[in-house]
Amino acid sequence: MSIQKTITIGAKTGHPLTVKRFGYGSMRLTGEEMIWGEPKNRPEALQILKTAVREDIKFIDTADFYGDDVTNRLIAEALYPYPDDLVICTKVGADRGADKSWRFYDTPENLRAGIENNLKTLKTEQLPLVHLRIMPGSDTPLEESLGAMFEMQKEGKILHVGLSNVSPDELNKGLTMGNIASVENAFGYAQRTTFEMHGMEIRGLQEVMDRCLADKIVMIPFWSLQSSVLKEDRRISEIADKYKVTAAQINLAWTLHLNDLMLPIPGTSKLNHFKENIQALNIPLTDEDMEFLG
């Protein structure tokens, strides 16, 4: 069962971005506690980013609230000046407190400040793809926050707009306002219904996926390896044994084989794990394997 090896973001627009169908999520490059602080091994963090580009991984996911602003600075240090075909995807809509707390940062003024900060730290004049991170409980209507994103797109600060942590209703509303190039939601082998983290809950993960498939919107699953394989479910392990690879590699291969709109971005702070992860592109799961995994 062969898979599509590349994917195009913004295919419906005049500015499509085609990359290998495998990205790198930089969140784990920060300190290990609460996604905060400098990397434990800075040289290794920089080497992972450089290795990604050498391996033709040209989609890197980041956010200025990782660190605080640690991953953006690492990306610029390791890769600037950037290859022409490198797609750096960032997020706005959240902020961090000095106590490492997560805070709303999604008013039009906040979002503009966030975009300007990303542009400055990443040393670029335009951000290829920016996801509006939806924070449940915010008082800012989606129409205001997403409207501000589309306004900055018109100004040329953003090439493509996407949504993250989005519910089915929020995605449907967003699609009435403009072109949504991608969705970055939690999704994994055993994580297809509800996502919970830091007291927030996102429901309807499969419904969002179904809408993305219907509208041919790229789905960027995050945390696809985090708590996504139930310990009592031995099917992943059995297939891993069959191909003599790790359970994590099979989990990623399952994601790639599920549909052609998935662009996984597994993150790690270990270079050897990164090299293992990208081998998932080469695992030839069969139709029978996928039926067995369910």
C-alpha positions in Angstrom: 0.0 0.0 0.0 1.9 3.0 -1.2 1.4 6.5 0.2 1.6 10.0 -1.2 5.0 11.3 -0.2 4.3 15.0 -0.7 1.4 17.3 0.3 0.3 20.8 -0.8 -0.9 23.4 1.6 -3.1 26.2 0.2 -3.8 24.1 -3.0 -7.0 26.2 -3.6 -5.0 29.5 -3.6 -2.6 31.1 -6.0 0.3 30.4 -3.5 0.5 26.6 -2.9 3.2 25.2 -0.7 4.3 21.7 -1.5 6.4 19.8 1.1 7.4 16.3 2.0 4.5 14.7 3.9 6.3 14.7 7.2 7.2 17.6 9.4 9.0 18.3 12.6 7.2 19.8 15.7 9.7 21.9 17.6 7.8 22.1 20.9 10.0 19.4 22.6 13.2 21.4 22.0 12.3 23.6 25.0 13.0 22.7 28.6 11.4 19.5 29.6 9.1 20.9 32.2 5.9 22.6 31.0 7.3 23.4 27.6 9.4 26.2 29.1 13.0 27.3 29.1 16.1 26.6 27.1 16.8 23.1 25.8 18.7 20.7 28.0 21.1 20.0 25.2 21.3 23.1 23.0 23.9 21.7 20.4 21.6 18.6 19.9 18.6 20.9 19.5 20.3 22.9 16.7 21.5 19.7 15.1 18.0 18.2 14.9 16.8 21.3 13.0 19.8 21.2 10.6 19.3 17.5 10.1 15.7 17.9 9.3 16.5 20.3 6.4 19.2 17.9 5.2 16.7 15.1 5.2 14.3 17.2 3.1 11.9 17.8 6.0 10.8 21.2 5.0 7.9 21.8 7.3 8.7 22.9 10.8 6.0 23.8 13.4 6.7 26.3 16.1 5.1 29.0 18.3 6.4 32.0 20.2 4.8 30.7 23.4 7.1 27.6 23.3 9.8 28.4 25.7 9.0 31.4 26.0 10.0 32.2 22.4 12.8 29.6 22.6 12.0 27.5 19.6 11.7 30.5 17.2 15.1 31.6 18.3 16.6 28.2 17.8 15.1 27.9 14.3 16.6 31.2 13.3 19.9 30.4 14.8 20.1 26.9 13.1 18.6 27.6 9.7 18.7 31.3 8.8 19.0 32.3 6.0 16.3 29.8 5.2 16.0 27.6 2.1 13.4 28.9 -0.3 11.3 25.8 0.1 11.3 25.7 3.9 7.8 26.2 5.4 7.8 27.5 9.0 4.4 27.2 10.6 3.7 29.1 13.7 0.8 29.7 16.1 -0.8 32.7 17.8 -3.6 33.1 20.2 -1.9 32.1 23.5 0.7 33.6 25.8 2.7 32.4 28.8 3.0 33.9 32.2 6.2 34.1 34.2 4.8 31.2 36.3 4.6 29.1 33.1 0.8 29.4 32.9 -1.1 29.5 29.6 -3.1 32.6 29.0 -5.4 34.0 26.4 -3.7 36.2 23.8 -6.4 36.4 21.1 -7.8 39.9 20.8 -7.0 41.6 17.5 -4.4 43.7 19.2 -2.8 40.6 20.9 -2.7 38.7 17.6 -1.1 41.5 15.8 1.6 41.8 18.5 2.1 38.0 18.3 2.5 38.1 14.5 5.0 41.0 14.8 7.0 39.1 17.4 7.1 35.9 15.3 8.2 37.9 12.2 11.0 39.6 14.3 12.3 36.5 16.0 12.1 34.3 12.9 13.8 37.1 10.9 11.3 37.0 8.0 9.0 39.5 6.3 6.1 37.0 5.8 5.0 33.9 7.8 4.1 31.0 5.4 1.4 29.5 7.6 0.0 30.7 10.9 -2.6 28.8 13.0 -4.9 30.6 15.3 -4.8 28.6 18.5 -8.3 28.4 19.9 -8.2 28.5 23.8 -11.5 27.3 25.3 -13.1 29.8 27.6 -11.9 32.9 25.8 -14.1 36.0 25.7 -12.9 37.0 22.3 -15.4 35.9 19.6 -14.0 33.8 16.8 -15.2 36.4 14.3 -12.9 39.0 15.8 -9.8 36.9 16.2 -10.0 35.1 12.9 -11.1 38.3 11.2 -7.8 39.9 12.4 -5.8 37.0 11.0 -7.4 37.4 7.6 -6.7 41.2 7.8 -3.0 40.5 8.4 -3.1 38.1 5.5 -4.3 40.9 3.2 -1.4 43.0 4.5 1.0 40.3 3.4 2.3 39.4 6.9 0.7 35.9 6.6 0.6 33.8 3.5 -1.8 31.1 4.7 -4.2 31.0 7.7 -5.1 27.9 9.6 -6.8 26.9 12.8 -5.6 24.9 15.8 -7.4 23.2 18.7 -10.6 23.7 16.8 -14.0 22.2 17.3 -16.3 21.1 14.5 -18.5 24.2 15.0 -15.5 26.5 15.1 -14.1 25.0 11.9 -17.4 25.4 10.1 -17.7 29.0 11.2 -14.1 29.7 10.1 -14.8 28.3 6.7 -17.5 30.8 6.1 -15.1 33.7 6.8 -12.3 32.8 4.4 -9.9 30.1 3.2 -8.6 27.8 5.9 -5.4 26.2 4.6 -4.9 23.7 7.4 -6.0 22.5 10.8 -3.6 21.5 13.6 -5.5 19.3 16.0 -4.7 16.5 18.4 -5.1 13.2 16.6 -3.6 9.8 16.8 -4.2 6.1 16.6 -6.2 6.0 19.9 -7.0 9.7 20.1 -9.8 10.3 17.7 -12.6 11.7 19.8 -11.6 14.1 22.7 -8.4 15.9 23.6 -7.6 17.1 27.1 -4.6 19.1 28.3 -4.0 21.8 30.9 -7.6 21.8 31.9 -9.0 22.3 28.4 -11.0 19.8 26.4 -11.6 19.6 22.7 -14.3 17.3 21.5 -15.2 16.2 18.0 -11.8 15.3 16.7 -13.1 12.8 14.2 -15.8 15.2 13.0 -13.1 17.8 12.3 -11.1 15.2 10.4 -14.2 14.4 8.3 -14.8 18.0 7.4 -11.1 18.4 6.5 -11.4 15.4 4.2 -14.6 16.8 2.6 -13.0 20.2 2.0 -9.5 18.8 1.2 -7.9 20.8 4.1 -4.5 19.6 5.3 -4.7 18.0 8.8 -1.6 18.5 10.9 -2.0 16.1 13.9 -0.1 17.1 17.0 0.6 14.8 20.0 0.1 11.9 17.7 2.6 9.9 19.7 1.6 11.3 23.2 -0.6 8.8 25.1 -2.0 7.7 21.8 -1.4 4.0 22.0 -3.4 2.2 24.7 -1.2 -0.2 26.8 -3.9 -2.9 26.5 -4.0 -2.6 22.7 -1.4 -5.0 21.3 -2.2 -4.5 17.7 0.4 -1.7 17.2 3.1 -3.9 18.8 2.2 -6.9 16.7 2.6 -4.9 13.5 5.8 -3.3 14.8 7.2 -6.8 15.4 6.2 -7.8 11.8 8.2 -5.0 10.3 11.0 -5.0 13.0 10.4 -1.4 13.9 9.2 0.5 16.9 5.6 1.0 18.0 6.1 4.8 17.6 7.1 4.2 14.0 4.0 2.1 13.3 1.9 4.7 14.9 3.3 7.4 12.6 3.0 5.0 9.6 -0.7 4.4 10.5 -1.2 8.2 10.4 0.4 8.5 7.0 -1.7 5.6 5.6 -5.0 6.8 7.1 -5.5 9.4 4.4 -3.5 11.6 2.1 -4.3 14.9 3.9 -2.4 14.0 7.1 0.9 15.9 7.7 2.4 14.5 10.9 4.8 16.6 12.9 6.2 14.3 15.6 8.5 16.2 18.0 11.5 15.0 20.0 14.6 16.5 21.6 16.7 13.4 20.7 18.5 13.2 17.3 18.3 9.4 17.2 14.5 9.5 17.8 14.1 12.1 15.1 15.9 9.8 12.6 13.8 6.9 13.7 10.6 8.9 13.3 11.2 9.9 9.7 11.7 6.2 8.7 7.9 5.9 9.1 7.6 7.2 5.6 9.2 4.0 4.3 7.1 1.5 6.2 4.8 -0.2 3.6 1.7 -1.0 5.6 -0.7 -3.1 3.6 -4.5 -2.8 3.4 -4.7 -5.9 5.7 -2.4 -4.1 8.2 -4.6 -1.1 8.3 -7.8 -3.2 8.6 -6.1 -5.1 11.5 -5.1 -1.9 13.3 -8.6 -0.5 12.8 
